[in-house]
Amino acid sequence: MSMITKCTSCGTTFRVTLQQLQAHDGQVRCGHCMTVFDGLKALVTLPDAAQESPLRDAGAGAPAGFELEPVEPATAPAQPAATRALETAYEEHDYGPAPTQLSFDDQFQAGLSPRAARLWAVGAALLAFALGGQAAYYYRAELAARYPGLKPALVQFCGLLDCTVSPPQRPKQIAIEASDLQVMDPARPRLIQLTATLRNHAGHDLGYPALDLVLTNTKEHTLARRIFLPKDYLERGRDIAAGIPANAEITILLDLDTGDLNPAGFRLDLLPAPVP
């Protein structure tokens, strides 16, 4: 049996094979009028005796024998009928609900006995408690400054670990409002006194900073430098751990013996002090 198809525009008929049509998803171009049409829709079979006779459409009057020019399909090539039937049968078959994806914790616990699972839960809780305690230890100053209600508990916690709860060190939030260096006694010019006013601009208590004092000559060259800790410049009886209250000022008086340096100027900066 032969197969023919007919152009939907000019009516010219062409002899084709099923392999040709399947290779291009049935899309062909008429060699007579150049129209693209679906050759599968106009497909007709003829007896073998008619293969030798020229093909011609009675109504069109156009000569037969025009060879088809294949058209590249816009989509993927058509699959054989057997493959499509298998895919359809697979899609229509009911395999029940999709399996539930287990999380990592579910898969991990599924392989543990109840006793082992409880031990793991207790271990995880202890580890979380230890991490929380470690964070509270390292950030105790920040927590006490920002959350005053926690300070009694933190002090009690530090009592067990032999540590202190001091205000945080934030020298950049403390301003030097005024500073001066004067000779205390004209008869003893080597003895001088440093006066400095510090102001806490933070909204919470801050730790006393360290004072970085540099003595200079008339050319502003460094003659000597020393860092004074809070215990060096605070008067006796003041609680160093209390720190500078929020938005408060303190005045520092520091007596110095410069020896033979005879300084003409000074520079004063603030540095973080070690936590007591």
RONU-685472 format. One record per residue (C-alpha): y, x, z; residue number from 0. Coordinates in Angstrom, 2 decimals, padded with zeros to 5 digits. Layout:
// RONU-685472
ATOM; Y; X; Z; NUM
...
END
This chain:
// RONU-685472
ATOM; 000.00; 000.00; 000.00; 0
ATOM; 003.52; 001.23; -000.81; 1
ATOM; 006.66; 000.50; 001.14; 2
ATOM; 010.04; -000.25; -000.33; 3
ATOM; 013.44; -001.03; 001.12; 4
ATOM; 016.49; -002.64; -000.42; 5
ATOM; 020.16; -001.70; -000.14; 6
ATOM; 022.05; -004.42; 001.66; 7
ATOM; 025.17; -003.79; -000.45; 8
ATOM; 024.08; -003.39; -004.11; 9
ATOM; 020.49; -004.66; -003.85; 10
ATOM; 018.91; -001.53; -005.33; 11
ATOM; 015.33; -001.01; -004.16; 12
ATOM; 013.75; 002.33; -003.17; 13
ATOM; 010.24; 003.52; -002.42; 14
ATOM; 010.03; 005.10; 001.06; 15
ATOM; 007.49; 006.17; 003.64; 16
ATOM; 007.29; 005.21; 007.29; 17
ATOM; 007.59; 008.85; 008.34; 18
ATOM; 010.93; 009.15; 006.52; 19
ATOM; 012.34; 006.13; 008.25; 20
ATOM; 011.09; 007.09; 011.71; 21
ATOM; 012.48; 010.60; 011.37; 22
ATOM; 016.02; 009.18; 011.05; 23
ATOM; 015.72; 006.07; 013.19; 24
ATOM; 015.65; 003.89; 010.02; 25
ATOM; 019.18; 004.86; 008.94; 26
ATOM; 019.43; 005.75; 005.22; 27
ATOM; 022.16; 006.06; 002.58; 28
ATOM; 021.88; 004.31; -000.77; 29
ATOM; 021.91; 006.82; -003.64; 30
ATOM; 023.54; 004.23; -005.89; 31
ATOM; 026.49; 002.87; -003.93; 32
ATOM; 026.41; 005.34; -000.99; 33
ATOM; 026.17; 002.53; 001.58; 34
ATOM; 024.49; 003.32; 004.88; 35
ATOM; 022.02; 000.63; 005.97; 36
ATOM; 018.97; 000.04; 008.17; 37
ATOM; 015.95; 000.60; 005.94; 38
ATOM; 013.54; -000.86; 008.51; 39
ATOM; 015.10; -004.33; 008.42; 40
ATOM; 014.62; -004.66; 004.62; 41
ATOM; 011.17; -003.06; 004.57; 42
ATOM; 008.58; -004.71; 002.24; 43
ATOM; 005.04; -003.63; 001.21; 44
ATOM; 003.68; -003.82; -002.37; 45
ATOM; 000.15; -003.63; -003.79; 46
ATOM; -001.01; -000.23; -005.05; 47
ATOM; -000.95; -001.58; -008.62; 48
ATOM; 002.77; -001.96; -008.45; 49
ATOM; 003.36; 001.70; -007.47; 50
ATOM; 003.44; 002.88; -011.09; 51
ATOM; 005.93; 000.25; -012.25; 52
ATOM; 009.63; 000.94; -011.87; 53
ATOM; 011.21; -000.77; -008.88; 54
ATOM; 014.09; -003.08; -009.68; 55
ATOM; 015.68; -005.97; -007.88; 56
ATOM; 015.66; -009.07; -010.08; 57
ATOM; 019.03; -010.26; -009.00; 58
ATOM; 020.83; -006.94; -008.94; 59
ATOM; 019.82; -005.55; -012.35; 60
ATOM; 020.20; -002.00; -011.13; 61
ATOM; 017.70; 000.67; -012.19; 62
ATOM; 015.12; 001.86; -009.69; 63
ATOM; 014.25; 005.41; -008.74; 64
ATOM; 017.35; 006.40; -006.79; 65
ATOM; 016.29; 008.81; -004.12; 66
ATOM; 017.47; 008.17; -000.55; 67
ATOM; 019.66; 010.58; 001.33; 68
ATOM; 018.78; 010.73; 005.06; 69
ATOM; 021.52; 010.05; 007.60; 70
ATOM; 021.59; 011.93; 010.92; 71
ATOM; 021.16; 009.41; 013.73; 72
ATOM; 023.95; 008.93; 016.27; 73
ATOM; 021.43; 008.75; 019.07; 74
ATOM; 018.13; 010.41; 019.89; 75
ATOM; 015.31; 010.06; 017.29; 76
ATOM; 013.15; 006.98; 017.60; 77
ATOM; 009.96; 007.44; 019.58; 78
ATOM; 006.58; 006.37; 018.25; 79
ATOM; 005.54; 002.82; 019.03; 80
ATOM; 002.70; 004.00; 021.28; 81
ATOM; 005.09; 006.08; 023.43; 82
ATOM; 007.56; 003.18; 023.72; 83
ATOM; 004.74; 000.84; 024.73; 84
ATOM; 003.63; 003.23; 027.49; 85
ATOM; 007.20; 003.58; 028.80; 86
ATOM; 007.70; -000.19; 028.79; 87
ATOM; 004.44; -000.71; 030.67; 88
ATOM; 005.49; 001.94; 033.22; 89
ATOM; 008.93; 000.37; 033.75; 90
ATOM; 007.51; -003.14; 034.15; 91
ATOM; 004.81; -002.11; 036.60; 92
ATOM; 005.63; -002.80; 040.26; 93
ATOM; 004.98; 000.29; 042.34; 94
ATOM; 006.56; -001.13; 045.50; 95
ATOM; 009.68; 000.12; 047.33; 96
ATOM; 010.86; 003.69; 046.91; 97
ATOM; 009.79; 006.11; 049.68; 98
ATOM; 012.31; 006.82; 052.43; 99
ATOM; 013.76; 010.32; 052.44; 100
ATOM; 013.20; 011.98; 055.82; 101
ATOM; 015.96; 014.04; 057.39; 102
ATOM; 015.33; 017.57; 058.63; 103
ATOM; 015.16; 016.34; 062.23; 104
ATOM; 012.63; 013.64; 061.31; 105
ATOM; 010.44; 016.13; 059.45; 106
ATOM; 010.70; 018.63; 062.31; 107
ATOM; 009.83; 016.06; 064.99; 108
ATOM; 007.02; 014.62; 062.90; 109
ATOM; 005.13; 017.91; 063.27; 110
ATOM; 005.62; 018.13; 067.06; 111
ATOM; 003.66; 016.58; 069.86; 112
ATOM; 005.56; 014.34; 072.32; 113
ATOM; 005.51; 017.11; 074.96; 114
ATOM; 006.83; 019.72; 072.53; 115
ATOM; 009.54; 017.32; 071.34; 116
ATOM; 010.71; 016.77; 074.94; 117
ATOM; 010.80; 020.51; 075.57; 118
ATOM; 012.88; 021.05; 072.47; 119
ATOM; 015.28; 018.28; 073.54; 120
ATOM; 015.68; 019.82; 077.01; 121
ATOM; 016.23; 023.27; 075.49; 122
ATOM; 018.88; 021.93; 073.12; 123
ATOM; 020.69; 020.21; 076.01; 124
ATOM; 020.66; 023.41; 078.08; 125
ATOM; 021.95; 025.42; 075.13; 126
ATOM; 024.79; 022.93; 074.58; 127
ATOM; 025.66; 023.08; 078.30; 128
ATOM; 025.69; 026.89; 078.20; 129
ATOM; 027.94; 026.95; 075.14; 130
ATOM; 030.30; 024.49; 076.79; 131
ATOM; 030.46; 026.63; 079.93; 132
ATOM; 031.13; 029.75; 077.86; 133
ATOM; 033.96; 028.00; 076.00; 134
ATOM; 035.44; 026.78; 079.29; 135
ATOM; 035.32; 030.34; 080.66; 136
ATOM; 037.09; 031.98; 077.73; 137
ATOM; 039.68; 029.19; 077.27; 138
ATOM; 040.19; 028.36; 080.95; 139
ATOM; 043.85; 029.40; 080.86; 140
ATOM; 044.64; 027.22; 077.86; 141
ATOM; 042.73; 024.25; 079.31; 142
ATOM; 044.46; 024.52; 082.68; 143
ATOM; 047.91; 024.77; 081.06; 144
ATOM; 047.48; 021.88; 078.62; 145
ATOM; 045.39; 019.63; 080.88; 146
ATOM; 046.58; 020.12; 084.49; 147
ATOM; 044.03; 017.59; 085.72; 148
ATOM; 041.24; 020.02; 084.82; 149
ATOM; 042.70; 022.92; 086.77; 150
ATOM; 040.98; 022.12; 090.13; 151
ATOM; 037.60; 021.93; 088.42; 152
ATOM; 038.29; 025.16; 086.53; 153
ATOM; 039.34; 026.92; 089.74; 154
ATOM; 036.12; 025.80; 091.39; 155
ATOM; 034.17; 026.92; 088.32; 156
ATOM; 035.83; 030.35; 088.44; 157
ATOM; 035.01; 030.60; 092.13; 158
ATOM; 031.36; 030.77; 091.17; 159
ATOM; 031.97; 033.41; 088.49; 160
ATOM; 034.51; 035.50; 090.44; 161
ATOM; 037.33; 034.91; 087.94; 162
ATOM; 040.85; 033.48; 088.13; 163
ATOM; 042.65; 030.65; 086.34; 164
ATOM; 046.01; 032.03; 085.23; 165
ATOM; 048.55; 030.60; 082.77; 166
ATOM; 048.08; 031.79; 079.17; 167
ATOM; 049.89; 034.84; 077.86; 168
ATOM; 052.40; 033.79; 075.17; 169
ATOM; 055.21; 036.43; 075.12; 170
ATOM; 056.62; 035.02; 071.86; 171
ATOM; 057.46; 031.78; 073.69; 172
ATOM; 059.42; 033.68; 076.36; 173
ATOM; 062.95; 034.75; 075.45; 174
ATOM; 065.01; 037.57; 076.93; 175
ATOM; 068.22; 035.68; 077.66; 176
ATOM; 070.07; 038.73; 079.03; 177
ATOM; 069.35; 042.36; 079.92; 178
ATOM; 071.35; 045.25; 081.30; 179
ATOM; 070.85; 048.82; 082.54; 180
ATOM; 073.30; 050.18; 085.11; 181
ATOM; 073.65; 053.18; 087.39; 182
ATOM; 073.06; 052.11; 090.98; 183
ATOM; 075.09; 054.92; 092.63; 184
ATOM; 077.65; 057.10; 090.74; 185
ATOM; 076.78; 059.94; 093.09; 186
ATOM; 073.14; 059.72; 091.93; 187
ATOM; 073.24; 058.93; 088.19; 188
ATOM; 069.53; 059.45; 087.85; 189
ATOM; 068.92; 056.16; 089.72; 190
ATOM; 069.41; 053.12; 087.48; 191
ATOM; 068.60; 049.42; 087.73; 192
ATOM; 067.25; 047.19; 084.94; 193
ATOM; 068.29; 043.54; 085.07; 194
ATOM; 066.65; 041.01; 082.73; 195
ATOM; 066.61; 037.21; 082.55; 196
ATOM; 063.52; 035.63; 080.99; 197
ATOM; 063.20; 031.99; 079.96; 198
ATOM; 060.01; 030.08; 079.24; 199
ATOM; 060.57; 027.86; 076.17; 200
ATOM; 057.06; 026.37; 076.21; 201
ATOM; 056.24; 022.91; 077.49; 202
ATOM; 053.74; 024.31; 080.00; 203
ATOM; 053.43; 027.25; 082.39; 204
ATOM; 053.08; 030.72; 080.90; 205
ATOM; 051.83; 033.94; 082.42; 206
ATOM; 054.27; 036.69; 083.37; 207
ATOM; 054.52; 039.14; 080.45; 208
ATOM; 054.47; 042.92; 080.53; 209
ATOM; 057.83; 044.69; 080.03; 210
ATOM; 057.98; 047.41; 077.36; 211
ATOM; 060.99; 049.56; 078.27; 212
ATOM; 062.21; 052.38; 076.01; 213
ATOM; 065.06; 054.69; 077.13; 214
ATOM; 067.18; 056.21; 074.33; 215
ATOM; 069.92; 058.83; 073.97; 216
ATOM; 073.29; 058.47; 072.25; 217
ATOM; 071.58; 058.70; 068.84; 218
ATOM; 069.09; 055.94; 069.81; 219
ATOM; 066.23; 058.42; 069.81; 220
ATOM; 063.44; 057.69; 072.28; 221
ATOM; 063.61; 059.67; 075.51; 222
ATOM; 060.90; 057.88; 077.47; 223
ATOM; 058.81; 054.75; 077.35; 224
ATOM; 056.90; 052.83; 079.99; 225
ATOM; 055.15; 049.46; 080.20; 226
ATOM; 055.64; 047.57; 083.47; 227
ATOM; 053.08; 044.95; 084.52; 228
ATOM; 054.07; 041.84; 086.51; 229
ATOM; 052.96; 043.49; 089.77; 230
ATOM; 055.43; 046.33; 089.06; 231
ATOM; 058.58; 044.22; 088.63; 232
ATOM; 057.97; 041.04; 090.70; 233
ATOM; 059.14; 040.94; 094.29; 234
ATOM; 056.54; 040.88; 097.00; 235
ATOM; 055.19; 037.50; 097.97; 236
ATOM; 055.47; 035.93; 094.50; 237
ATOM; 052.21; 034.50; 093.17; 238
ATOM; 051.49; 036.29; 089.90; 239
ATOM; 048.79; 033.76; 088.94; 240
ATOM; 051.33; 030.89; 089.13; 241
ATOM; 053.23; 032.15; 086.08; 242
ATOM; 056.63; 031.06; 084.79; 243
ATOM; 057.07; 027.26; 085.03; 244
ATOM; 057.77; 025.29; 081.87; 245
ATOM; 061.40; 025.56; 080.66; 246
ATOM; 062.30; 027.75; 083.64; 247
ATOM; 064.18; 031.04; 084.03; 248
ATOM; 063.43; 034.08; 086.16; 249
ATOM; 065.58; 037.15; 086.88; 250
ATOM; 063.98; 040.58; 087.12; 251
ATOM; 065.47; 043.54; 089.02; 252
ATOM; 063.73; 046.86; 088.45; 253
ATOM; 064.90; 050.13; 090.08; 254
ATOM; 064.17; 053.31; 088.09; 255
ATOM; 064.48; 057.04; 088.64; 256
ATOM; 065.22; 058.65; 085.27; 257
ATOM; 065.29; 062.26; 086.51; 258
ATOM; 067.08; 064.54; 084.07; 259
ATOM; 066.77; 062.22; 081.07; 260
ATOM; 070.33; 060.88; 081.33; 261
ATOM; 069.69; 057.86; 079.08; 262
ATOM; 072.53; 056.28; 077.13; 263
ATOM; 070.74; 053.09; 076.01; 264
ATOM; 067.48; 051.16; 076.12; 265
ATOM; 065.24; 048.69; 074.28; 266
ATOM; 063.27; 045.98; 076.03; 267
ATOM; 060.35; 043.99; 074.58; 268
ATOM; 057.71; 041.64; 075.99; 269
ATOM; 053.97; 042.21; 075.65; 270
ATOM; 050.89; 040.26; 076.81; 271
ATOM; 049.87; 041.33; 080.30; 272
ATOM; 046.22; 041.77; 081.28; 273
ATOM; 044.72; 038.72; 082.95; 274
ATOM; 044.37; 039.41; 086.68; 275
END
